[in-house]
Amino acid sequence: MRRTTISSLGLIAILAAACTSAGSSAAPSAASPSAAAVVSTAPSLAPSATPDACAAANLTLTAPGKLTIGTDNPAYPPYYSENADGSKTAPWELGDPNNGLGFESAFAYAVAQKLGFTHEQVAWAYVPFDSSYAPGPKTFDIDINQVSATTERAAAVDLSDGYYFVNQAVVSLADNPIAKVTSTADLAKYRFGAQSGTTSYKTITDVIKPTTDPNLYDSNDAAIAGLKAKQIDGIVVDLPTAFYIAGAQLDNGKVVGQFPAPTGADTEHFSVVLPKGSALTACINGAIKAITDDGSLAAITKEWLSDKVSAPVFTP
């Protein structure tokens, strides 16, 4: 729902490994992991992922014996889910990354398992979204937080192969006139907002090209408040987040539509973030390939996101 720095995607290589998704036929195929390719943004000098080098016991980690995974807080559904009994694990709000529920939590534990870590050997750390890919030392081994791969980010951190391919979407209130819009051209006269530093904001400026400057917000919650206060007519976010906002955070919310998926080098995907030059990068890529090849990633995607990819596609 957040997030991706304002830059165009620079994708270094397209690999043959696939991240498949069982989304609705109403959504374009690139809205979820593609059966044709996983896009690699890992640095070309990443170490070779040999079984010994990637064994948990041989990895240099932030905390010895633990795989420390960063993500933002609140941990939003459908990427992270609440505990079934309603309990909370400090400091987490909304979703709890520790429970293995939600798309990214389940993905994280699947990757950790492939590296040889048990559930108890995974530790979660609160890392603000824009801090995850900022230059400088990190407090995590990997960060999983809907971070889209861009050339600017890849200059400061390592970015893994893609694990989810995503479309941007517009969410609004059902009684706002924008709710009836079906084309990108007709969106231009409306007022939009997005979280600062995201590819959602770039979608507003580069795709919608509205006649009114968009509003920037510190968080999606702030953008939702702006929508309710009629500061804006629509919020641009990734498609699964749009469904969550419309269904859980707005009383009268509606996913107005999604934008056609870019193709080729412009395809947007989420990557795992690692410190620049991390020895773990090739290991993470190997784990992503492994859960792609054995069907685990497709199953996780189907369980948590298959009902979050069907929305009308805007015409030009």
VENZI-V197116 format. One record per residue. N is the residue number from 1. RES is the residue in one small letter. OMEGA is omega in radians with two decimals (* if undefined). Layout:
n & res & omega
N & RES & OMEGA
N & RES & OMEGA
This chain:
n & res & omega
1 & m & -2.93
2 & r & -1.15
3 & r & 2.98
4 & t & -3.00
5 & t & -3.05
6 & i & 3.09
7 & s & 3.09
8 & s & -3.11
9 & l & 3.02
10 & g & -3.02
11 & l & -2.95
12 & i & -3.09
13 & a & 3.07
14 & i & -3.10
15 & l & -3.09
16 & a & -3.12
17 & a & -2.99
18 & a & 2.96
19 & c & -3.03
20 & t & 3.13
21 & s & 3.13
22 & a & -3.13
23 & g & 3.13
24 & s & 3.13
25 & s & 3.13
26 & a & -3.12
27 & a & 3.07
28 & p & -3.00
29 & s & -3.11
30 & a & 3.11
31 & a & 3.13
32 & s & -3.10
33 & p & -3.05
34 & s & 3.07
35 & a & -3.08
36 & a & -3.01
37 & a & 2.90
38 & v & -3.07
39 & v & -3.10
40 & s & 2.98
41 & t & 3.13
42 & a & -3.12
43 & p & -3.06
44 & s & -3.11
45 & l & 3.12
46 & a & -3.12
47 & p & 3.10
48 & s & -3.09
49 & a & 3.07
50 & t & -3.13
51 & p & -3.12
52 & d & -3.11
53 & a & -3.08
54 & c & 3.07
55 & a & -3.06
56 & a & -3.08
57 & a & -3.07
58 & n & -3.08
59 & l & 3.02
60 & t & -2.97
61 & l & 3.10
62 & t & 3.07
63 & a & -3.08
64 & p & 3.09
65 & g & -3.13
66 & k & 2.98
67 & l & -3.09
68 & t & -3.08
69 & i & 3.11
70 & g & 2.95
71 & t & -3.08
72 & d & -3.13
73 & n & 0.11
74 & p & 3.08
75 & a & -2.94
76 & y & 2.89
77 & p & 0.07
78 & p & -3.11
79 & y & 3.07
80 & y & -3.05
81 & s & 3.08
82 & e & 3.03
83 & n & -3.07
84 & a & -3.12
85 & d & 3.12
86 & g & -3.13
87 & s & -3.14
88 & k & 3.02
89 & t & -3.13
90 & a & 0.08
91 & p & -2.85
92 & w & 3.07
93 & e & -3.08
94 & l & 3.11
95 & g & 3.10
96 & d & -3.10
97 & p & -3.05
98 & n & -2.99
99 & n & 3.13
100 & g & -3.12
101 & l & -3.02
102 & g & -2.99
103 & f & -3.04
104 & e & 3.06
105 & s & 3.12
106 & a & 3.09
107 & f & -3.11
108 & a & -3.12
109 & y & 3.07
110 & a & 3.08
111 & v & -3.14
112 & a & 3.14
113 & q & 3.11
114 & k & 3.10
115 & l & 3.10
116 & g & 3.12
117 & f & 3.02
118 & t & 3.11
119 & h & -3.10
120 & e & -3.14
121 & q & 3.07
122 & v & 3.10
123 & a & -3.13
124 & w & -3.13
125 & a & 3.08
126 & y & 3.12
127 & v & 3.09
128 & p & -3.02
129 & f & -3.06
130 & d & 3.07
131 & s & -3.05
132 & s & -3.09
133 & y & 3.09
134 & a & 3.09
135 & p & 3.05
136 & g & -3.12
137 & p & -3.11
138 & k & 3.10
139 & t & -3.10
140 & f & 2.99
141 & d & 3.07
142 & i & 3.10
143 & d & -3.10
144 & i & -2.94
145 & n & 3.12
146 & q & -3.14
147 & v & 3.11
148 & s & -3.12
149 & a & 3.04
150 & t & 3.14
151 & t & 3.14
152 & e & 3.14
153 & r & -3.12
154 & a & 3.09
155 & a & -3.06
156 & a & -3.10
157 & v & 2.96
158 & d & 3.10
159 & l & -3.08
160 & s & 2.93
161 & d & -3.12
162 & g & 3.05
163 & y & 3.04
164 & y & 3.13
165 & f & -2.84
166 & v & 3.00
167 & n & 3.00
168 & q & -3.07
169 & a & 3.08
170 & v & 3.05
171 & v & -3.11
172 & s & 3.03
173 & l & -3.02
174 & a & -3.12
175 & d & 3.05
176 & n & -3.13
177 & p & -3.14
178 & i & -3.09
179 & a & -3.13
180 & k & -3.09
181 & v & -3.12
182 & t & -3.10
183 & s & 3.10
184 & t & -3.13
185 & a & -3.11
186 & d & 3.11
187 & l & -2.94
188 & a & -3.07
189 & k & -3.10
190 & y & -3.12
191 & r & -3.06
192 & f & 3.04
193 & g & 3.10
194 & a & 3.07
195 & q & -3.14
196 & s & 3.05
197 & g & -3.07
198 & t & 3.01
199 & t & 3.04
200 & s & 3.08
201 & y & 3.12
202 & k & 3.08
203 & t & 3.11
204 & i & -3.03
205 & t & -3.02
206 & d & -3.08
207 & v & -3.14
208 & i & -3.13
209 & k & -3.06
210 & p & 3.13
211 & t & 3.09
212 & t & 3.14
213 & d & 3.14
214 & p & 3.06
215 & n & 3.07
216 & l & -3.13
217 & y & -3.14
218 & d & -3.10
219 & s & 3.05
220 & n & 3.09
221 & d & 3.10
222 & a & 3.09
223 & a & 3.10
224 & i & 3.08
225 & a & 3.10
226 & g & 3.10
227 & l & 3.13
228 & k & -3.13
229 & a & 3.12
230 & k & 3.01
231 & q & -3.11
232 & i & 3.11
233 & d & -3.09
234 & g & 3.07
235 & i & 3.05
236 & v & 3.14
237 & v & 3.02
238 & d & -2.96
239 & l & 3.10
240 & p & 3.10
241 & t & 3.11
242 & a & 3.11
243 & f & 3.13
244 & y & 3.13
245 & i & -3.09
246 & a & -3.04
247 & g & -3.00
248 & a & -3.02
249 & q & 3.08
250 & l & 3.12
251 & d & -3.08
252 & n & -3.02
253 & g & 3.10
254 & k & 2.96
255 & v & -3.05
256 & v & 3.14
257 & g & 3.09
258 & q & 3.13
259 & f & 3.10
260 & p & -3.11
261 & a & 3.01
262 & p & -3.13
263 & t & 3.06
264 & g & -3.03
265 & a & -3.12
266 & d & -3.11
267 & t & -3.12
268 & e & 3.09
269 & h & 3.06
270 & f & 3.08
271 & s & 2.93
272 & v & 3.12
273 & v & 3.09
274 & l & 3.05
275 & p & -3.11
276 & k & 3.14
277 & g & -3.10
278 & s & 3.05
279 & a & -3.14
280 & l & -2.99
281 & t & -3.14
282 & a & 3.12
283 & c & 3.09
284 & i & 3.09
285 & n & 3.10
286 & g & 3.12
287 & a & 3.09
288 & i & 3.10
289 & k & -3.11
290 & a & -3.13
291 & i & 2.98
292 & t & -3.08
293 & d & -3.10
294 & d & 3.08
295 & g & -3.09
296 & s & -3.10
297 & l & 3.10
298 & a & -3.14
299 & a & 3.12
300 & i & 3.13
301 & t & 3.14
302 & k & -3.09
303 & e & -2.96
304 & w & -3.03
305 & l & -3.04
306 & s & 3.11
307 & d & -3.08
308 & k & -3.07
309 & v & -3.11
310 & s & 3.09
311 & a & 3.11
312 & p & 3.10
313 & v & 3.13
314 & f & 2.98
315 & t & 3.11
316 & p & *
